[in-house]
Amino acid sequence: MNSKQTRYPLGCFPTPIHNLDNVGRSLDIDLRIKREDLSGLAAGGNKVRKLEYLIADAKAKQATTLVTAGAHQSNHVLQTVAAARKADMRAIAFLPGPRPEKFVGNLFFDRLLGAEIEFLVSDRFFEEVPGYMSNCQRELAKRGERAYVVPVGGSNALGSLGYVDCAYEMASQYADSGLNAPDYVVVVTGSVGTYAGLVAGCSDAWPRTRVLGIVVNQYQFSRRENVVQLTNDVAQLAGIQRQWTAEELYLDYDYVGPGYGIRSEAGDSAIALVAQKEGVLLDPTYTGKAFAGLLGNVRSGAIPLGSQVLFVHTGGAIANFVD
């Protein structure tokens, strides 16, 4: 990667790659899992790689406060708050809906870490929250504070560089183990940055590998035209000489289920399968649905039998404890 962007160290990298032999045998594929849930900060997860770039940028701009937003039980918000505290910064988070009577799951940890949380009741939260964050940044500036806005999911071109790095890391791990590149990398797609970074990075590190994104929400940032824009932007920032059209991206929109953040029957079944066969915990919002997508694509033949498949575990198991 030719990017000259700096990183602020936050995570425990490289994260390991483990075999999922029992599930793999039942599907007749060679199946492995990239354990991004073991990235080290707070409860772990995929946002840590993005935050290393975003915190470095915030520090370079002499920011004293991070402002971000996410879903009610957002993994991104938790990891951003933890990163802010690690970097000796204040953290403000905007979350949708009314203030709950009891803070559970990620909300409990947000408060433990000292986040200042603003709850916004809106039917268009993800469309409106960038404006709220910008207003917050301006109000803080009037009081002499420097605020840095971290986008939802950390998913801009700068943050997505973390998953360009991850692609090269995975390629190095496979090479060190004497393995050929996988035929498929399967990853959840929410705010899109993880997927975009992997597509860009794999195009250079593993050019014959297809990156399948299992989409788990219906919001604007996951629309195909926005996914291709971010993918092209991060590739350009990384110095990768490749651009994509929407038709070239491998995305599956069939596993959203009843809606974002709402458990699905297929997702819950996948969580139980991986727990009982491999002792690995997935989550109901992201990785459970993504693994259901992997299973569905194998069963439909979209991923052929005998394929080498690498599943990227993006974290979030705390959500299993939230009703």
Wavefront OBJ file of the C-alpha trace (Angstrom):
o trace
v 0.000 0.000 0.000
v 1.393 3.391 -0.982
v -0.684 5.511 1.413
v 1.313 7.982 3.506
v -1.337 8.131 6.243
v -0.192 7.543 9.811
v -1.749 5.269 12.425
v -2.315 5.612 16.168
v -1.716 2.138 17.668
v -4.807 0.760 19.388
v -5.221 -2.911 18.485
v -3.581 -6.298 18.961
v -2.505 -7.211 15.452
v -2.230 -9.483 13.595
v -5.486 -11.075 14.660
v -5.416 -14.869 14.267
v -6.931 -17.011 11.531
v -8.487 -20.257 12.763
v -9.843 -23.290 10.975
v -13.580 -24.011 11.123
v -13.124 -27.672 10.260
v -16.419 -29.019 11.588
v -18.640 -26.548 9.758
v -16.388 -26.708 6.700
v -16.711 -30.483 6.437
v -20.493 -30.300 6.741
v -20.562 -27.833 3.816
v -17.831 -29.532 1.767
v -15.678 -26.390 1.703
v -12.318 -25.424 3.236
v -13.434 -22.861 5.835
v -11.372 -20.493 7.987
v -12.206 -17.478 10.130
v -10.324 -14.204 10.604
v -10.778 -13.267 14.274
v -11.207 -9.508 14.132
v -13.304 -9.894 17.282
v -9.954 -10.390 19.057
v -8.552 -6.991 18.055
v -8.037 -6.037 21.682
v -9.675 -2.657 22.354
v -12.740 -2.763 24.647
v -14.751 -5.785 23.453
v -12.791 -6.011 20.190
v -14.085 -5.821 16.662
v -13.447 -4.448 13.218
v -13.644 -0.733 14.041
v -10.258 -0.741 15.768
v -8.316 -0.822 12.493
v -10.309 2.134 11.163
v -9.886 4.076 14.377
v -6.114 3.775 14.241
v -6.174 6.022 11.171
v -8.969 8.276 12.394
v -7.429 8.881 15.828
v -4.083 9.688 14.200
v -5.845 12.260 12.017
v -7.699 13.693 15.012
v -4.439 14.007 16.941
v -2.727 15.672 13.985
v -5.556 18.242 13.990
v -5.122 18.735 17.752
v -8.639 17.543 18.518
v -9.624 17.134 22.158
v -13.008 15.478 21.598
v -14.360 12.729 19.357
v -17.966 13.001 18.180
v -19.629 9.987 16.604
v -22.952 8.179 16.183
v -24.359 4.728 15.717
v -27.194 2.352 16.503
v -28.490 1.896 20.048
v -26.157 -1.061 20.701
v -23.440 0.149 18.340
v -20.150 -1.754 18.336
v -18.655 1.223 16.533
v -19.645 3.667 19.249
v -18.211 1.423 21.972
v -14.884 1.042 20.182
v -14.755 4.769 19.349
v -15.366 5.736 22.965
v -12.658 3.303 24.104
v -10.268 4.715 21.497
v -10.999 8.248 22.669
v -10.170 7.333 26.253
v -7.011 5.515 25.189
v -5.972 8.662 23.308
v -6.881 10.871 26.319
v -9.810 12.489 24.547
v -13.413 13.265 25.452
v -16.116 11.201 23.690
v -19.614 12.293 22.642
v -21.991 9.839 20.982
v -25.388 10.317 19.344
v -27.715 7.295 19.519
v -31.273 6.815 18.187
v -34.430 6.562 20.233
v -35.437 7.577 23.765
v -33.068 7.279 26.711
v -33.488 3.760 28.157
v -34.354 3.153 31.794
v -31.535 0.627 32.073
v -28.200 0.641 30.266
v -27.324 -2.885 29.088
v -24.922 -4.447 26.589
v -22.735 -1.954 24.770
v -24.595 0.937 26.405
v -23.397 -0.248 29.801
v -19.803 -0.193 28.576
v -20.262 3.166 26.824
v -21.226 4.691 30.151
v -18.502 2.816 32.037
v -15.957 4.348 29.662
v -17.336 7.810 30.359
v -19.098 8.561 27.087
v -21.394 11.573 26.917
v -24.469 10.153 25.186
v -27.176 12.111 23.380
v -30.354 10.219 22.461
v -32.239 11.465 19.386
v -35.787 10.350 18.612
v -36.033 10.353 14.814
v -37.410 8.118 12.077
v -34.508 9.258 9.877
v -31.685 9.058 12.396
v -28.918 7.976 10.026
v -29.871 10.612 7.465
v -30.078 13.390 10.061
v -27.270 12.554 12.473
v -24.404 13.955 10.344
v -26.026 17.370 10.786
v -26.291 16.907 14.541
v -22.624 15.937 14.739
v -21.589 18.968 12.681
v -23.651 21.248 14.927
v -22.031 19.708 17.975
v -18.596 20.320 16.463
v -19.453 23.986 15.856
v -20.833 24.496 19.366
v -17.718 22.994 20.902
v -15.545 25.258 18.759
v -17.336 28.290 20.210
v -16.169 27.114 23.642
v -12.596 26.699 22.483
v -12.691 22.917 22.054
v -11.530 21.084 18.959
v -13.915 18.290 18.009
v -13.261 15.604 15.409
v -16.256 13.924 13.805
v -15.880 10.174 13.306
v -18.467 9.057 10.707
v -20.893 6.224 11.401
v -18.881 3.000 11.399
v -15.652 4.935 10.867
v -16.486 4.330 7.240
v -14.839 6.989 5.161
v -11.856 6.473 2.875
v -9.353 7.181 5.648
v -10.888 4.737 8.109
v -11.305 2.101 5.414
v -7.531 2.005 4.967
v -7.562 -0.219 8.039
v -9.088 -2.989 5.953
v -6.656 -2.497 3.124
v -4.060 -3.253 5.815
v -6.098 -6.268 6.902
v -6.098 -7.692 3.368
v -2.297 -7.576 3.266
v -2.134 -9.035 6.780
v -4.317 -11.984 5.777
v -2.252 -12.575 2.633
v 0.910 -12.670 4.741
v -0.666 -15.115 7.210
v -1.743 -17.443 4.405
v 1.683 -17.272 2.767
v 3.434 -17.994 6.083
v 1.216 -21.067 6.498
v 1.927 -22.287 2.952
v -1.679 -21.777 1.879
v -2.979 -20.577 -1.450
v -5.204 -17.506 -1.474
v -8.839 -18.295 -0.660
v -11.398 -18.336 -3.428
v -13.779 -16.200 -1.350
v -13.606 -13.783 1.545
v -17.023 -13.326 3.182
v -17.683 -10.285 5.382
v -20.663 -8.405 6.744
v -21.493 -5.079 5.109
v -23.126 -2.380 7.227
v -21.584 1.070 6.969
v -19.467 -0.379 4.111
v -15.927 0.652 5.146
v -14.715 -2.832 6.076
v -15.979 -4.293 2.815
v -14.598 -1.422 0.712
v -11.157 -1.722 2.289
v -11.051 -5.484 1.794
v -12.111 -5.215 -1.843
v -9.403 -2.636 -2.512
v -6.704 -4.489 -0.573
v -7.528 -7.930 -1.927
v -7.410 -6.606 -5.496
v -3.676 -6.166 -4.927
v -2.827 -8.822 -2.333
v -5.174 -11.568 -3.596
v -6.309 -10.520 -7.096
v -8.158 -13.793 -7.820
v -10.117 -13.788 -4.557
v -13.743 -12.621 -4.609
v -14.913 -10.552 -1.650
v -18.567 -11.250 -0.855
v -20.337 -8.621 1.249
v -23.466 -9.719 3.099
v -25.523 -6.538 3.549
v -27.409 -6.230 6.853
v -29.204 -2.900 6.585
v -31.403 -0.931 4.226
v -29.785 2.484 4.728
v -28.430 4.800 2.073
v -24.762 4.093 2.719
v -25.232 0.412 1.835
v -26.743 1.121 -1.574
v -24.641 -0.270 -4.370
v -23.714 3.114 -5.851
v -22.424 4.311 -2.469
v -20.484 1.105 -1.903
v -18.691 1.485 -5.223
v -17.896 5.141 -4.482
v -16.254 4.342 -1.145
v -14.392 1.383 -2.637
v -12.944 3.587 -5.357
v -12.111 6.347 -2.882
v -10.179 4.072 -0.519
v -8.333 2.427 -3.403
v -7.216 5.836 -4.619
v -6.115 6.871 -1.119
v -4.196 3.597 -0.741
v -2.407 4.102 -4.057
v -4.066 1.047 -5.621
v -4.425 1.511 -9.357
v -7.881 0.041 -9.781
v -11.439 1.370 -9.969
v -14.704 -0.583 -9.878
v -18.148 -0.351 -11.388
v -21.232 -1.296 -9.365
v -21.631 -4.505 -11.378
v -18.147 -5.690 -10.354
v -18.899 -5.710 -6.644
v -20.060 -8.966 -5.088
v -22.900 -8.006 -2.703
v -25.813 -10.013 -1.318
v -28.840 -8.101 0.006
v -30.919 -11.177 0.883
v -29.992 -11.514 4.564
v -31.201 -8.263 6.137
v -34.098 -10.227 7.622
v -36.843 -8.195 9.382
v -34.545 -5.154 9.482
v -31.280 -3.742 10.763
v -30.588 -4.700 14.356
v -33.543 -7.121 14.419
v -32.754 -10.809 14.853
v -33.473 -13.112 11.926
v -34.279 -16.806 11.983
v -31.437 -17.540 9.553
v -28.998 -15.457 11.598
v -29.931 -17.125 14.880
v -29.571 -20.543 13.264
v -26.087 -19.609 12.024
v -25.100 -18.365 15.501
v -26.171 -21.672 17.047
v -24.389 -23.704 14.364
v -21.030 -21.955 14.784
v -21.279 -21.977 18.592
v -22.116 -25.668 18.774
v -19.747 -26.847 16.035
v -16.767 -24.550 16.653
v -17.105 -22.831 20.053
v -17.078 -19.402 18.375
v -19.663 -16.752 19.271
v -21.227 -14.644 16.514
v -23.752 -11.829 17.008
v -27.376 -11.324 15.847
v -26.939 -7.945 14.121
v -23.863 -8.507 11.956
v -21.887 -11.740 11.927
v -24.816 -14.094 12.477
v -26.571 -12.745 9.396
v -23.293 -12.680 7.460
v -22.608 -16.321 8.286
v -26.180 -17.150 7.266
v -25.297 -15.507 3.950
v -22.201 -17.671 3.647
v -24.289 -20.800 4.285
v -26.925 -19.698 1.789
v -24.384 -18.973 -0.926
v -22.795 -22.406 -0.483
v -26.142 -24.169 -0.539
v -27.250 -22.290 -3.650
v -23.999 -23.086 -5.458
v -22.948 -19.439 -5.701
v -19.917 -20.547 -3.665
v -19.023 -23.909 -5.256
v -18.328 -27.031 -3.227
v -14.625 -27.488 -2.529
v -13.978 -23.736 -2.391
v -11.516 -22.192 0.036
v -13.479 -19.629 2.066
v -12.329 -17.123 4.696
v -15.010 -15.592 6.933
v -14.161 -12.273 8.623
v -15.526 -12.130 12.189
v -16.140 -8.438 12.918
v -17.099 -8.849 16.595
v -20.214 -7.878 18.538
v -21.035 -10.970 20.620
v -22.182 -8.720 23.495
v -25.407 -8.185 21.517
v -26.465 -11.747 22.393
v -27.176 -10.506 25.930
v -29.555 -7.755 24.820
v -33.267 -8.414 24.241
l 1 2 3 4 5 6 7 8 9 10 11 12 13 14 15 16 17 18 19 20 21 22 23 24 25 26 27 28 29 30 31 32 33 34 35 36 37 38 39 40 41 42 43 44 45 46 47 48 49 50 51 52 53 54 55 56 57 58 59 60 61 62 63 64 65 66 67 68 69 70 71 72 73 74 75 76 77 78 79 80 81 82 83 84 85 86 87 88 89 90 91 92 93 94 95 96 97 98 99 100 101 102 103 104 105 106 107 108 109 110 111 112 113 114 115 116 117 118 119 120 121 122 123 124 125 126 127 128 129 130 131 132 133 134 135 136 137 138 139 140 141 142 143 144 145 146 147 148 149 150 151 152 153 154 155 156 157 158 159 160 161 162 163 164 165 166 167 168 169 170 171 172 173 174 175 176 177 178 179 180 181 182 183 184 185 186 187 188 189 190 191 192 193 194 195 196 197 198 199 200 201 202 203 204 205 206 207 208 209 210 211 212 213 214 215 216 217 218 219 220 221 222 223 224 225 226 227 228 229 230 231 232 233 234 235 236 237 238 239 240 241 242 243 244 245 246 247 248 249 250 251 252 253 254 255 256 257 258 259 260 261 262 263 264 265 266 267 268 269 270 271 272 273 274 275 276 277 278 279 280 281 282 283 284 285 286 287 288 289 290 291 292 293 294 295 296 297 298 299 300 301 302 303 304 305 306 307 308 309 310 311 312 313 314 315 316 317 318 319 320 321 322 323
